[in-house]
């Protein structure tokens, strides 16, 4: 790995990334070819916007990278901007920034880090999908197999390991843009049955139940009523054919919706 969490293999073997490297370090935020009036095209603090953002390429898949490791996010965004058929609208470093960028730039696909400092992956997926349901989300995680089912159940279109190559990321972006759900070969669903599909809020509440939160605690954290929380738990019991709240969590673990 080089500074910023960028896999060394990207820098030494991938022609999209190697031009970014100088002496083993990624280039800074200002890059050659970026217009001096770049700020006019970015209304979101912290957003990195590249020259390609200024003129949309017909038919290109618009992508946004969301990752709190700035060097990784910037390098991946620039690499994607150089891939055929893909237009990068830039990189942001939190879900709050992502929400603003989604509103302004309307990406077709968002590359989302599962572990961000402001929210967890489930809430991140949920907020983006609620704001723009047509946007496909590719989750990137260092523990991809452990969170794949819950991420897909929450509304993600794919989950990839953080060390994935640019070629794999580009291929996944194109497949998700076509409407495919992409799963890893190491965690195929039994009998090719897709996981239970949860709404973003149901997935969020399931995650909190697994952490031991009770209904009043969940209600306080999500700023909703206890009655509403219990309604979501009832829906989860129905979807998972569970007889109790404890069984909801147990069945979710058995089905891979939660880490074992």
Backbone as CSV, one residue per row, in Angstrom:
resi,resn,N_x,N_y,N_z,CA_x,CA_y,CA_z,C_x,C_y,C_z
1,UNK,0.848,-1.200,0.000,0.000,0.000,0.000,0.881,1.246,0.000
2,UNK,0.454,2.295,-0.695,1.156,3.572,-0.677,0.342,4.521,0.177
3,UNK,0.891,5.696,0.557,0.132,6.633,1.394,-1.245,6.915,0.824
4,UNK,-2.239,6.965,1.736,-3.603,7.221,1.304,-4.398,5.957,1.115
5,UNK,-3.767,4.792,1.321,-4.500,3.543,1.233,-4.688,3.031,-0.180
6,UNK,-3.928,3.549,-1.152,-4.065,3.104,-2.535,-3.266,1.829,-2.715
7,UNK,-3.868,0.755,-3.193,-3.123,-0.486,-3.395,-1.929,-0.261,-4.312
8,UNK,-0.768,-0.790,-3.896,0.451,-0.619,-4.680,0.280,-1.143,-6.098
9,UNK,-0.512,-2.221,-6.239,-0.699,-2.829,-7.554,-1.313,-1.855,-8.551
10,UNK,-2.149,-0.927,-8.053,-2.752,0.065,-8.951,-1.660,0.934,-9.577
11,UNK,-0.686,1.306,-8.738,0.305,2.279,-9.171,1.305,1.665,-10.136
12,UNK,1.644,0.399,-9.933,2.696,-0.209,-10.719,2.197,-0.895,-11.969
13,UNK,0.930,-1.291,-11.990,0.454,-2.101,-13.109,-0.680,-1.474,-13.888
14,UNK,-1.339,-0.466,-13.329,-2.513,0.061,-14.016,-2.205,1.401,-14.668
15,UNK,-2.369,1.496,-15.976,-2.031,2.735,-16.682,-2.917,3.899,-16.303
16,UNK,-4.069,3.611,-15.670,-4.940,4.710,-15.276,-4.421,5.411,-14.038
17,UNK,-3.771,4.652,-13.142,-3.318,5.213,-11.884,-1.870,5.698,-11.954
18,UNK,-1.009,4.987,-12.683,0.409,5.308,-12.650,0.730,6.766,-13.001
19,UNK,-0.006,7.410,-13.913,0.301,8.817,-14.187,0.069,9.716,-12.982
20,UNK,-0.697,9.244,-11.976,-0.982,10.067,-10.808,0.176,10.085,-9.823
21,UNK,1.108,9.124,-9.960,2.117,8.932,-8.950,3.396,9.703,-9.280
22,UNK,4.007,10.302,-8.269,5.284,10.957,-8.445,6.059,10.741,-7.164
23,UNK,7.089,9.915,-7.239,7.871,9.634,-6.038,7.083,8.868,-5.009
24,UNK,6.075,8.076,-5.433,5.330,7.243,-4.502,4.170,7.922,-3.827
25,UNK,3.885,9.161,-4.181,2.792,9.877,-3.533,1.814,10.387,-4.576
26,UNK,0.504,10.317,-4.273,-0.484,10.837,-5.226,-0.344,12.344,-5.391
27,UNK,-0.696,12.812,-6.532,-0.695,14.255,-6.756,-1.680,14.928,-5.836
28,UNK,-1.476,16.213,-5.582,-2.364,16.951,-4.698,-3.699,17.242,-5.341
29,UNK,-4.493,18.063,-4.647,-5.848,18.335,-5.091,-5.865,19.115,-6.405
30,UNK,-4.866,19.987,-6.664,-4.832,20.714,-7.917,-4.105,19.859,-8.944
31,UNK,-4.724,19.557,-10.050,-4.137,18.663,-11.035,-4.041,19.359,-12.384
32,UNK,-3.085,18.946,-13.204,-2.953,19.563,-14.535,-4.237,19.404,-15.340
33,UNK,-4.620,20.446,-16.053,-5.792,20.382,-16.906,-7.067,20.852,-16.231
34,UNK,-6.998,21.134,-14.920,-8.183,21.598,-14.202,-8.310,23.108,-14.398
35,UNK,-9.451,23.528,-14.886,-9.641,24.946,-15.185,-9.518,25.795,-13.925
36,UNK,-9.054,27.010,-14.076,-8.874,27.891,-12.930,-10.196,28.239,-12.266
37,UNK,-11.272,28.198,-13.023,-12.588,28.516,-12.451,-13.307,27.255,-12.010
38,UNK,-12.542,26.236,-11.517,-13.149,24.960,-11.121,-14.203,25.128,-10.045
39,UNK,-14.055,26.169,-9.183,-14.997,26.328,-8.072,-16.412,26.600,-8.564
40,UNK,-16.552,27.108,-9.776,-17.884,27.378,-10.306,-18.656,26.093,-10.555
41,UNK,-17.939,24.986,-10.650,-18.569,23.721,-10.964,-18.719,22.834,-9.739
42,UNK,-18.338,23.325,-8.563,-18.458,22.553,-7.341,-19.052,23.425,-6.253
43,UNK,-20.281,23.121,-5.872,-20.953,23.893,-4.846,-20.875,23.216,-3.492
44,UNK,-20.175,22.078,-3.413,-20.131,21.304,-2.185,-18.754,21.405,-1.555
45,UNK,-18.630,21.925,-0.316,-17.312,22.022,0.320,-16.632,20.662,0.368
46,UNK,-15.342,20.654,0.021,-14.590,19.407,0.071,-14.641,18.605,-1.209
47,UNK,-15.474,19.005,-2.151,-15.606,18.252,-3.389,-14.415,18.495,-4.308
48,UNK,-13.918,17.429,-4.905,-12.881,17.541,-5.919,-13.540,17.341,-7.272
49,UNK,-13.406,18.288,-8.169,-14.025,18.202,-9.491,-12.940,18.263,-10.551
50,UNK,-12.976,17.352,-11.520,-11.983,17.301,-12.563,-12.501,17.968,-13.836
51,UNK,-11.581,18.197,-14.767,-11.928,18.915,-15.987,-13.060,18.249,-16.735
52,UNK,-13.112,16.900,-16.692,-14.163,16.191,-17.418,-15.551,16.575,-16.936
53,UNK,-15.639,17.039,-15.685,-16.944,17.384,-15.114,-17.610,18.504,-15.911
54,UNK,-16.801,19.326,-16.589,-17.326,20.543,-17.196,-18.044,20.299,-18.507
55,UNK,-17.785,19.194,-19.138,-18.479,18.914,-20.393,-18.906,17.455,-20.402
56,UNK,-20.187,17.220,-20.234,-20.703,15.860,-20.157,-20.501,15.133,-21.476
57,UNK,-20.052,13.875,-21.372,-19.881,13.052,-22.562,-21.156,12.258,-22.797
58,UNK,-21.714,12.380,-23.974,-22.977,11.710,-24.283,-22.868,10.214,-24.033
59,UNK,-23.830,9.689,-23.279,-23.895,8.264,-23.049,-22.959,7.750,-21.989
60,UNK,-22.106,8.597,-21.418,-21.164,8.151,-20.397,-21.886,7.915,-19.075
61,UNK,-21.392,6.955,-18.308,-21.931,6.671,-16.979,-21.297,7.651,-15.998
62,UNK,-22.111,8.476,-15.378,-21.620,9.493,-14.444,-21.380,8.846,-13.083
63,UNK,-20.175,9.020,-12.538,-19.830,8.372,-11.280,-19.337,9.386,-10.253
64,UNK,-19.615,9.086,-8.988,-19.140,9.884,-7.853,-18.472,8.941,-6.864
65,UNK,-17.300,9.316,-6.360,-16.579,8.515,-5.369,-16.755,9.145,-3.993
66,UNK,-17.125,8.317,-3.003,-17.312,8.787,-1.632,-16.420,7.951,-0.716
67,UNK,-15.359,8.545,-0.199,-14.417,7.826,0.665,-13.658,8.853,1.496
68,UNK,-13.501,8.600,2.798,-12.843,9.571,3.656,-11.322,9.535,3.533
69,UNK,-10.760,8.523,2.854,-9.337,8.520,2.543,-9.139,9.367,1.278
70,UNK,-8.735,10.594,1.458,-8.780,11.579,0.374,-7.929,11.170,-0.830
71,UNK,-6.709,10.671,-0.564,-5.833,10.313,-1.688,-6.435,9.179,-2.503
72,UNK,-7.007,8.196,-1.799,-7.647,7.071,-2.472,-8.820,7.565,-3.313
73,UNK,-9.666,8.413,-2.705,-10.858,8.903,-3.407,-10.484,9.719,-4.642
74,UNK,-9.515,10.604,-4.494,-9.122,11.459,-5.613,-8.483,10.644,-6.740
75,UNK,-7.631,9.675,-6.346,-6.974,8.858,-7.368,-7.985,7.998,-8.117
76,UNK,-8.923,7.396,-7.377,-9.935,6.562,-8.021,-10.822,7.401,-8.931
77,UNK,-11.218,8.578,-8.476,-12.075,9.437,-9.284,-11.391,9.843,-10.584
78,UNK,-10.122,10.216,-10.497,-9.407,10.619,-11.698,-9.203,9.432,-12.628
79,UNK,-8.907,8.262,-12.053,-8.741,7.065,-12.879,-10.027,6.737,-13.624
80,UNK,-11.160,6.852,-12.947,-12.449,6.578,-13.591,-12.727,7.577,-14.708
81,UNK,-12.297,8.814,-14.523,-12.542,9.832,-15.556,-11.793,9.514,-16.846
82,UNK,-10.766,8.663,-16.755,-9.980,8.306,-17.937,-10.433,6.983,-18.563
83,UNK,-11.416,6.336,-17.954,-11.916,5.075,-18.502,-12.964,5.344,-19.575
84,UNK,-12.954,4.546,-20.623,-13.917,4.704,-21.706,-15.346,4.533,-21.199
85,UNK,-16.215,5.445,-21.599,-17.632,5.324,-21.267,-17.993,5.729,-19.862
86,UNK,-17.049,6.310,-19.108,-17.314,6.730,-17.736,-16.914,8.193,-17.575
87,UNK,-17.764,8.937,-16.921,-17.484,10.347,-16.617,-17.493,10.518,-15.108
88,UNK,-16.374,10.876,-14.521,-16.303,11.105,-13.078,-16.732,12.534,-12.767
89,UNK,-17.682,12.678,-11.855,-18.090,14.020,-11.431,-17.299,14.463,-10.207
90,UNK,-16.348,13.622,-9.755,-15.464,14.036,-8.677,-15.469,13.105,-7.494
91,UNK,-14.903,13.569,-6.378,-14.793,12.786,-5.154,-15.199,13.645,-3.968
92,UNK,-15.890,13.041,-3.017,-16.235,13.699,-1.763,-15.834,12.769,-0.625
93,UNK,-15.860,13.285,0.609,-15.221,12.567,1.696,-16.138,12.266,2.880
94,UNK,-17.423,12.464,2.698,-18.405,12.124,3.728,-19.765,11.970,3.057
95,UNK,-20.702,11.369,3.766,-22.051,11.207,3.206,-22.748,12.550,3.092
96,UNK,-22.526,13.453,4.039,-23.137,14.776,3.934,-22.702,15.475,2.640
97,UNK,-21.420,15.405,2.313,-20.951,15.982,1.061,-21.530,15.229,-0.131
98,UNK,-21.666,13.914,0.015,-22.220,13.106,-1.077,-23.648,13.520,-1.401
99,UNK,-24.434,13.789,-0.363,-25.830,14.184,-0.578,-25.885,15.457,-1.421
100,UNK,-25.044,16.428,-1.088,-25.022,17.660,-1.866,-24.572,17.416,-3.295
101,UNK,-23.553,16.576,-3.464,-23.052,16.304,-4.806,-24.066,15.537,-5.651
102,UNK,-24.793,14.613,-5.031,-25.829,13.867,-5.758,-26.896,14.833,-6.272
103,UNK,-27.259,15.811,-5.449,-28.263,16.794,-5.872,-27.761,17.626,-7.043
104,UNK,-26.497,18.033,-7.000,-25.942,18.913,-8.029,-25.562,18.152,-9.291
105,UNK,-24.879,17.013,-9.116,-24.256,16.331,-10.253,-25.038,15.150,-10.804
106,UNK,-26.012,14.636,-10.064,-26.889,13.546,-10.500,-26.115,12.356,-11.085
107,UNK,-25.248,11.747,-10.284,-24.478,10.605,-10.801,-25.363,9.389,-11.062
108,UNK,-24.971,8.589,-12.031,-25.658,7.319,-12.291,-25.218,6.255,-11.299
109,UNK,-23.941,6.308,-10.900,-23.375,5.320,-9.979,-22.542,6.044,-8.931
110,UNK,-22.723,5.652,-7.673,-21.909,6.167,-6.573,-21.042,5.038,-6.039
111,UNK,-19.738,5.283,-5.926,-18.807,4.344,-5.300,-18.700,4.773,-3.844
112,UNK,-19.217,3.966,-2.921,-19.380,4.376,-1.523,-18.558,3.502,-0.583
113,UNK,-17.682,4.119,0.195,-16.960,3.399,1.237,-17.948,3.020,2.338
114,UNK,-17.868,1.762,2.809,-18.822,1.280,3.814,-18.582,1.906,5.184
115,UNK,-17.339,2.257,5.472,-17.008,2.797,6.788,-16.563,4.243,6.655
116,UNK,-17.511,5.149,6.886,-17.239,6.570,6.836,-17.363,7.159,8.237
117,UNK,-16.699,8.266,8.509,-16.715,8.810,9.866,-18.052,9.374,10.317
118,UNK,-18.882,9.838,9.366,-20.122,10.486,9.787,-21.295,9.521,9.922
119,UNK,-21.371,8.492,9.080,-22.464,7.515,9.178,-21.935,6.141,8.792
120,UNK,-22.690,5.083,9.159,-22.283,3.759,8.713,-22.815,3.513,7.303
121,UNK,-22.393,2.382,6.727,-22.721,2.103,5.337,-24.201,1.996,5.067
122,UNK,-24.935,1.387,5.990,-26.373,1.220,5.778,-27.063,2.570,5.667
123,UNK,-26.728,3.486,6.582,-27.355,4.806,6.525,-26.919,5.554,5.274
124,UNK,-25.651,5.387,4.891,-25.170,6.048,3.685,-25.919,5.593,2.447
125,UNK,-26.074,4.273,2.304,-26.842,3.724,1.175,-28.274,4.255,1.218
126,UNK,-28.868,4.204,2.397,-30.263,4.616,2.542,-30.497,6.072,2.194
127,UNK,-29.615,6.948,2.652,-29.798,8.377,2.390,-29.658,8.703,0.905
128,UNK,-28.692,8.076,0.263,-28.499,8.342,-1.172,-29.658,7.780,-1.988
129,UNK,-30.097,6.558,-1.674,-31.197,5.946,-2.421,-32.515,6.671,-2.181
130,UNK,-32.708,7.184,-0.977,-33.925,7.947,-0.690,-33.938,9.243,-1.492
131,UNK,-32.775,9.888,-1.588,-32.669,11.151,-2.319,-32.802,10.947,-3.820
132,UNK,-32.156,9.885,-4.331,-32.150,9.646,-5.782,-32.218,8.141,-6.028
133,UNK,-33.420,7.567,-6.054,-33.590,6.118,-6.173,-32.945,5.504,-7.422
134,UNK,-32.819,6.273,-8.484,-32.269,5.717,-9.722,-30.753,5.542,-9.673
135,UNK,-30.096,6.188,-8.729,-28.645,6.073,-8.620,-28.256,4.692,-8.096
136,UNK,-27.335,4.038,-8.765,-26.841,2.739,-8.333,-25.661,2.952,-7.389
137,UNK,-25.559,2.105,-6.371,-24.498,2.261,-5.381,-23.617,1.028,-5.372
138,UNK,-22.316,1.262,-5.578,-21.316,0.201,-5.461,-20.573,0.437,-4.153
139,UNK,-20.735,-0.473,-3.211,-20.075,-0.352,-1.916,-18.663,-0.915,-2.013
140,UNK,-17.711,-0.184,-1.430,-16.322,-0.630,-1.337,-16.020,-0.885,0.141
141,UNK,-15.454,-2.052,0.450,-15.193,-2.380,1.858,-13.980,-3.287,1.982
142,UNK,-13.283,-3.139,3.087,-12.194,-4.048,3.395,-12.686,-5.388,3.883
143,UNK,-13.990,-5.483,4.151,-14.606,-6.733,4.608,-15.835,-7.013,3.751
144,UNK,-15.637,-7.071,2.458,-16.743,-7.146,1.508,-17.645,-8.355,1.731
145,UNK,-17.059,-9.530,1.943,-17.879,-10.725,2.085,-18.773,-10.651,3.314
146,UNK,-18.274,-10.027,4.394,-19.045,-9.979,5.628,-20.245,-9.061,5.579
147,UNK,-20.225,-8.084,4.671,-21.330,-7.108,4.657,-22.127,-7.153,3.346
148,UNK,-21.822,-8.091,2.458,-22.451,-8.072,1.138,-23.973,-8.176,1.213
149,UNK,-24.474,-9.131,1.961,-25.930,-9.334,1.958,-26.684,-8.163,2.561
150,UNK,-26.183,-7.629,3.674,-26.906,-6.512,4.291,-26.807,-5.272,3.398
151,UNK,-25.683,-5.089,2.705,-25.553,-3.947,1.800,-26.517,-4.070,0.625
152,UNK,-26.612,-5.279,0.040,-27.551,-5.489,-1.064,-28.989,-5.356,-0.588
153,UNK,-29.259,-5.876,0.606,-30.616,-5.761,1.148,-30.989,-4.308,1.388
154,UNK,-29.996,-3.480,1.733,-30.260,-2.062,1.995,-30.449,-1.258,0.718
155,UNK,-30.087,-1.837,-0.433,-30.305,-1.135,-1.697,-29.079,-0.965,-2.564
156,UNK,-27.905,-1.444,-2.111,-26.706,-1.369,-2.945,-26.843,-2.310,-4.136
157,UNK,-26.138,-1.986,-5.211,-26.176,-2.830,-6.415,-24.988,-3.776,-6.477
158,UNK,-23.943,-3.492,-5.702,-22.750,-4.341,-5.711,-21.905,-4.032,-4.495
159,UNK,-21.074,-5.007,-4.114,-20.102,-4.825,-3.042,-18.761,-5.346,-3.548
160,UNK,-17.725,-4.519,-3.431,-16.398,-4.904,-3.908,-15.373,-4.771,-2.785
161,UNK,-14.345,-5.627,-2.795,-13.235,-5.459,-1.841,-12.489,-4.156,-2.118
162,UNK,-11.943,-3.565,-1.074,-11.231,-2.290,-1.222,-10.028,-2.425,-2.150
163,UNK,-9.438,-3.631,-2.208,-8.247,-3.823,-3.027,-8.564,-4.159,-4.480
164,UNK,-9.835,-4.040,-4.897,-10.218,-4.355,-6.280,-9.426,-3.521,-7.280
165,UNK,-9.146,-4.118,-8.410,-8.426,-3.406,-9.466,-9.351,-2.393,-10.146
166,UNK,-8.736,-1.439,-10.836,-9.522,-0.471,-11.599,-10.387,-1.188,-12.624
167,UNK,-9.836,-2.205,-13.272,-10.600,-2.944,-14.290,-11.856,-3.550,-13.679
168,UNK,-11.743,-4.131,-12.482,-12.906,-4.729,-11.825,-13.926,-3.662,-11.430
169,UNK,-13.447,-2.541,-10.940,-14.355,-1.462,-10.541,-15.096,-0.915,-11.756
170,UNK,-14.368,-0.690,-12.838,-14.993,-0.174,-14.063,-16.030,-1.159,-14.588
171,UNK,-15.680,-2.440,-14.619,-16.625,-3.458,-15.091,-17.884,-3.480,-14.236
172,UNK,-17.708,-3.380,-12.920,-18.863,-3.390,-12.008,-19.728,-2.162,-12.214
173,UNK,-19.115,-1.006,-12.399,-19.872,0.220,-12.650,-20.737,0.061,-13.893
174,UNK,-20.162,-0.463,-14.950,-20.921,-0.622,-16.193,-22.076,-1.597,-16.019
175,UNK,-21.833,-2.705,-15.319,-22.899,-3.693,-15.102,-24.019,-3.116,-14.240
176,UNK,-23.657,-2.396,-13.187,-24.682,-1.799,-12.322,-25.480,-0.734,-13.070
177,UNK,-24.807,0.027,-13.923,-25.500,1.049,-14.713,-26.533,0.423,-15.641
178,UNK,-26.292,-0.838,-16.043,-27.254,-1.555,-16.889,-28.382,-2.180,-16.073
179,UNK,-28.312,-2.041,-14.750,-29.372,-2.566,-13.902,-29.075,-3.903,-13.265
180,UNK,-27.841,-4.395,-13.390,-27.495,-5.679,-12.799,-27.181,-5.537,-11.313
181,UNK,-27.426,-6.624,-10.565,-26.972,-6.743,-9.187,-25.734,-7.637,-9.221
182,UNK,-24.608,-7.118,-8.778,-23.336,-7.825,-8.904,-22.934,-8.388,-7.545
183,UNK,-22.733,-9.706,-7.474,-22.311,-10.357,-6.235,-20.938,-10.975,-6.442
184,UNK,-20.216,-11.150,-5.346,-18.888,-11.738,-5.445,-18.994,-13.244,-5.582
185,UNK,-18.022,-13.852,-6.271,-18.048,-15.308,-6.469,-17.900,-16.057,-5.166
186,UNK,-17.290,-15.394,-4.172,-17.035,-16.077,-2.905,-18.260,-16.113,-1.998
187,UNK,-19.304,-15.411,-2.354,-20.476,-15.389,-1.477,-21.758,-15.475,-2.291
188,UNK,-21.829,-16.439,-3.157,-23.044,-16.638,-3.952,-24.187,-17.045,-3.033
189,UNK,-25.393,-16.675,-3.412,-26.549,-17.008,-2.595,-26.953,-18.454,-2.810
190,UNK,-27.329,-19.095,-1.729,-27.707,-20.500,-1.796,-28.862,-20.678,-2.768
191,UNK,-28.687,-21.607,-3.727,-29.743,-21.845,-4.705,-30.001,-20.664,-5.604
192,UNK,-28.999,-19.735,-5.680,-29.144,-18.524,-6.495,-30.352,-17.683,-6.081
193,UNK,-30.749,-17.803,-4.812,-31.870,-17.017,-4.304,-31.342,-15.677,-3.807
194,UNK,-31.904,-14.606,-4.277,-31.469,-13.290,-3.836,-31.883,-13.070,-2.384
195,UNK,-31.135,-12.238,-1.649,-31.485,-11.997,-0.248,-32.794,-11.244,-0.126
196,UNK,-33.361,-11.296,1.076,-34.561,-10.521,1.367,-34.250,-9.052,1.100
197,UNK,-35.133,-8.384,0.379,-34.917,-6.967,0.092,-35.569,-6.133,1.175
198,UNK,-34.772,-5.337,1.838,-35.262,-4.464,2.890,-35.244,-3.020,2.403
199,UNK,-36.103,-2.215,2.993,-36.002,-0.787,2.735,-34.772,-0.278,3.493
200,UNK,-34.227,0.872,3.085,-33.072,1.401,3.814,-33.337,1.544,5.310
201,UNK,-34.525,1.981,5.692,-34.835,2.141,7.120,-34.928,0.794,7.815
202,UNK,-35.524,-0.205,7.165,-35.584,-1.538,7.768,-34.187,-2.102,7.990
203,UNK,-33.312,-1.923,7.002,-31.941,-2.419,7.133,-31.221,-1.704,8.271
204,UNK,-31.456,-0.411,8.398,-30.824,0.366,9.464,-31.294,-0.112,10.834
205,UNK,-32.585,-0.360,10.968,-33.123,-0.809,12.254,-32.657,-2.225,12.565
206,UNK,-32.579,-3.082,11.549,-32.052,-4.427,11.766,-30.631,-4.359,12.299
207,UNK,-29.814,-3.497,11.714,-28.433,-3.335,12.138,-28.371,-2.883,13.601
208,UNK,-29.252,-1.975,13.990,-29.260,-1.459,15.360,-29.766,-2.520,16.345
209,UNK,-30.739,-3.331,15.922,-31.194,-4.433,16.773,-30.044,-5.399,17.041
210,UNK,-29.255,-5.653,16.022,-28.127,-6.570,16.162,-27.078,-6.018,17.122
211,UNK,-27.026,-4.703,17.258,-26.085,-4.078,18.195,-26.641,-4.008,19.613
212,UNK,-27.849,-4.550,19.801,-28.428,-4.601,21.139,-29.301,-3.437,21.518
213,UNK,-29.611,-2.569,20.568,-30.473,-1.425,20.870,-31.918,-1.898,21.044
214,UNK,-32.651,-1.306,21.990,-34.075,-1.596,22.115,-34.873,-0.511,21.404
215,UNK,-36.196,-0.669,21.374,-37.039,0.254,20.601,-36.897,1.710,21.048
216,UNK,-36.923,2.013,22.365,-36.760,3.413,22.773,-35.407,4.000,22.357
217,UNK,-34.336,3.214,22.442,-33.018,3.706,22.041,-32.959,3.983,20.541
218,UNK,-33.539,3.080,19.763,-33.559,3.273,18.308,-34.370,4.514,17.957
219,UNK,-35.518,4.664,18.612,-36.372,5.822,18.352,-35.630,7.123,18.633
220,UNK,-34.880,7.154,19.752,-34.147,8.368,20.120,-33.046,8.668,19.116
221,UNK,-32.335,7.636,18.644,-31.228,7.849,17.708,-31.712,8.272,16.325
222,UNK,-32.883,7.765,15.920,-33.378,8.049,14.577,-34.414,9.176,14.546
223,UNK,-34.747,9.717,15.725,-35.718,10.808,15.829,-37.079,10.402,15.264
224,UNK,-37.505,9.194,15.619,-38.832,8.721,15.255,-39.497,8.187,16.523
225,UNK,-40.778,7.885,16.463,-41.486,7.423,17.650,-41.206,5.945,17.916
226,UNK,-41.394,5.548,19.173,-41.251,4.135,19.540,-42.262,3.297,18.768
227,UNK,-43.464,3.847,18.583,-44.504,3.146,17.827,-44.035,2.865,16.392
228,UNK,-43.371,3.843,15.786,-42.867,3.658,14.419,-41.790,2.578,14.381
229,UNK,-40.898,2.594,15.369,-39.855,1.567,15.440,-40.483,0.182,15.541
230,UNK,-41.479,0.047,16.397,-42.127,-1.259,16.567,-42.825,-1.699,15.278
231,UNK,-43.306,-0.730,14.509,-43.892,-1.066,13.218,-42.852,-1.640,12.262
232,UNK,-41.657,-1.039,12.265,-40.577,-1.570,11.429,-40.158,-2.962,11.890
233,UNK,-40.081,-3.163,13.191,-39.712,-4.485,13.712,-40.758,-5.517,13.299
234,UNK,-42.022,-5.132,13.330,-43.092,-6.027,12.896,-42.915,-6.399,11.423
235,UNK,-42.561,-5.407,10.608,-42.319,-5.674,9.180,-41.141,-6.631,8.998
236,UNK,-40.096,-6.458,9.797,-38.935,-7.344,9.729,-39.310,-8.772,10.128
237,UNK,-40.127,-8.881,11.168,-40.574,-10.211,11.588,-41.339,-10.898,10.460
238,UNK,-42.156,-10.138,9.760,-42.941,-10.704,8.658,-42.027,-11.132,7.513
239,UNK,-41.092,-10.262,7.125,-40.217,-10.575,5.992,-39.315,-11.768,6.277
240,UNK,-38.889,-11.908,7.532,-37.959,-12.972,7.888,-38.652,-14.176,8.512
241,UNK,-40.009,-14.132,8.570,-40.784,-15.232,9.168,-40.291,-15.525,10.573
242,UNK,-40.083,-14.463,11.343,-39.588,-14.596,12.715,-40.727,-14.393,13.713
243,UNK,-40.628,-15.076,14.843,-41.688,-14.976,15.845,-41.393,-13.950,16.929
244,UNK,-40.181,-13.456,16.983,-39.815,-12.487,18.011,-38.698,-11.589,17.490
245,UNK,-38.415,-10.542,18.246,-37.344,-9.614,17.878,-35.989,-10.319,17.912
246,UNK,-35.791,-11.171,18.916,-34.532,-11.916,19.000,-34.374,-12.844,17.797
247,UNK,-35.483,-13.435,17.367,-35.421,-14.349,16.227,-35.152,-13.590,14.931
248,UNK,-35.590,-12.345,14.852,-35.288,-11.515,13.690,-33.774,-11.436,13.484
249,UNK,-33.061,-11.141,14.565,-31.608,-11.013,14.489,-30.968,-12.360,14.169
250,UNK,-31.452,-13.420,14.808,-30.882,-14.748,14.587,-31.057,-15.195,13.136
251,UNK,-32.267,-15.016,12.586,-32.529,-15.421,11.209,-31.738,-14.549,10.241
252,UNK,-31.626,-13.272,10.553,-30.847,-12.376,9.693,-29.390,-12.823,9.626
253,UNK,-28.859,-13.288,10.751,-27.478,-13.798,10.755,-27.390,-15.084,9.921
254,UNK,-28.365,-15.968,10.073,-28.359,-17.233,9.325,-28.410,-16.968,7.820
255,UNK,-29.138,-15.947,7.419,-29.295,-15.648,6.003,-28.178,-14.748,5.452
256,UNK,-27.236,-14.391,6.320,-26.119,-13.573,5.878,-26.422,-12.090,5.797
257,UNK,-27.572,-11.670,6.334,-27.903,-10.248,6.329,-27.124,-9.491,7.378
258,UNK,-26.570,-10.218,8.341,-25.729,-9.627,9.386,-24.457,-10.466,9.512
259,UNK,-23.356,-9.862,9.933,-22.142,-10.666,10.146,-22.382,-11.730,11.200
260,UNK,-21.791,-12.897,10.994,-21.960,-14.009,11.956,-21.292,-13.663,13.277
